């Protein structure tokens, strides 16, 4: 199952499902990260789980999902039937209401054969911004995943001076590492509309195989530093 899969919008009885909802599923090792981004409603959601696949069944055991589930359309820990194909797979998620029919979600494989030292699931262990003499430490819960040339990002951000409650921010796209220390992220979808279509260059420093740090410039010119640890 390793690799990146895009959710294919459903057509039901001549009506199109919400095509503003973009969803990427990244499988890497024994883990899966699912990211949903809707730039129209600004809704975002993500989850990180362990998974196993066998005898046509996919079993997830959720590790983390944001507490604010109002926009969360990702199923919690579950076992679902999977039909694999040359182009991806179809997941049958159960019956619709009183109907005996099942909801079938199609996922198309988009991953490449590219591999990276970053492939896997990563969790932020600390993050902060520096502007002048001021340092602000974040209390965000942030995960990133890399697999098959794609990345997924989910951040359950703490309140700010202008936003009174925690917000979920998500994005996904393609990536590569150039020169050994520049992570180039090409953002395909995000629930922050201004980010979609952007290319972001992030300076990274690896510390062994299970830790790395990111350095980049924030929207207001501040230096942002994030330390990530590999999820095992």
N, C-alpha and C positions, 0 to 999 in steps of 0.2 A: 504493500500500500504506500510505501515511501513516495513522496512527491507532492505536487501542488495540484489542486482540483478547484475549478470554478463552478459555482452553482448555476445551472441553466434555468432561466425563467420558465415557469410552467404556463401552458395554455389549457384552460379548463372551460369546456362548453363554449368555445368561441371567445372567451374573455381572457385577457392576458393578466397574469399575476403581476405584482408590483415590480416592474422592471427597474425602479429606482433603488431597489434593495440589492446591493452587491455583496456576495459572500465568497470567501476563499477558505478552503480547508487544506491545512498543511500537515502531512504525516511525516514524521522523522523518528527513526528508531522505534521505541515503544510509546511515543507520545503523539498527540494530535492537538493542534490549535485551530480553532474555528473563529473567523472574524466576519462580522456583518457591519456594513457601512451604508447608510442612506443619506446622501447629500441633500435630498429634498426636504426631509423632515429633521435632519441633523441627528437622527438616532444612530447609535452605535452599540455594539455588543460583542463580547468575545468570551471564549472559555478555553481552558487548558485541561486536558485529560490524558490519562493513560488509555491504551486501547489494545485489543487483541482481535484477530480475525481468523476464523476457521469455520469450515462446514457451512459457508454461505452466511455467516452471522458476524456482525461487527458489534463488539462490546466496548463501551466507554465507561471509565470511572473518573468522574470529574475531580480535578484538583483545585481549580479556581474558576470563579465567574464573578463579575461585579455584584455587589449587594443590591444595587438599584436595578431590578429586573423589569422595570416598566417597558424598556425597549428591547429586552432580551428574548429573541426568538429561537435561541439555541437550546436544544433538548438537554436536560441534565443527564446524569448517569443512566445508561440505557443499553438494551440489546436490540438491534434491528436487523432485518434481512437485507442482504446485499446481493445484487446481480452484477458481476463484473463484465466489462466489454473491452474491446481493443482501444476504445477512446476514453474510458473512465469507468463509472459504475452508476447504478441506480439503487437508491435506498428506499425501502418500503417502511414508512414510519407508523403504520397502524391505521385503524379505521377512522373515517370521518363521521362524527356524530353517531347516529343510529344506523348509518349505512354499513353494509358489509364490505364495501370497497375500501381499498387502502390508498394512502397518500404516497405517491412515488416521486421522490426528488432525484433529479438527474445531476450528476457532477461530471464535468469534462476535464480530462487531464491536460494541463498546460505546462507542466514542468519540463525542463530540459535535462540533458545529461550532465550539466555542470555540477561540480561539487565544490565545497568551500570549508575552510577550517571553522567557519561559524555555523555550519549545519547543525541543527538541534534546537532545543527550547531554552530560552534564557529569561531569568527574572532579575529585575532591578533590585540591588541590595542597598544602594544609596544613590541619591542624586541631588545636585545643588546648582545654583546659578551664582555667578560673581559679576558684579557691576561696580566698578570703582572699589571702594573699601567695604561694600556691603555684600554679604554672603547669605543666600536664602536656601535653607535645606528643605527638600520636598518630602511630603508624606504620601506621595502617589504609590499606587500598586501598578507596576508596569511589567508587561511580558513582551518578548519578541521571539519569533520563530523564523528559521531559515531552512529551506529545503528545495531542491530542484530548480535553483536559480530564482526562487521567489522568497519574499519576506512577508511576515504578518506582524502587525503592531497593535497592542491594546493597552490603554492607560486608563485606570480608574483614578482620576485626578482629584486632589483635595480642593476645598473651596478657596476662592481668592477674594480680593477686596471688592471685585465687581460681580462675582458669581457666588451665591449664597450656599449652594449645595454641591456635592461631588458630581462630577460629570465623567462620562465614558467617551474616550476618543479612540477611534480605530482607523487603520489604513492598511493597505497592502499593495504590493507591486513586485517588480523584478529588482534584482540587485547583483552587484559584483564587487569584488575587492581588487583594487588596482594598486600597484606599487607596494603591496604588502601592508599598507596602513591607511588606505582611503576606502571607506565603504560608500559606494554610490547606490542610492536608492531611487528608483524610478517609480513614483507613486501613480498607480492606476486608479485606485478608488479610496475615498476617505469620507467620513462624516463631517469633516471640515472642508467645505467646498473649495476654498482657496488653495488647498494642497493638491487636489487631483490634477494630474498632468505635470507636476513639478518634479525636478530632479534635485536631490539633496545629497551633498557631499559631506561625509562625517569622518573625522579623523579618529582612528581606533588604535588602541594599544593592547596587545594580547599579553596575559600573564599566565603562562602555561596553557593547558587545554580547556580549563574550566572557568576562567575569569577573563573578562576584557572590559575596557573602558572606552567611552565615546566622548569626544569633544566637538562641540559645534557652537555656532553663534545663534542666539535667540532672536525673536522678532524685534526686541528693543535694544539689540546690540550687546546683550549680556553674554558672557561665556558660560555655557552649560556643560556640566560634567556628569556623566552617568556611569555607574559601575554595575556590571551584569555578572551573574553567576549562572553556570549551566545547570539546568534542572536534571536531576538524576533520580 
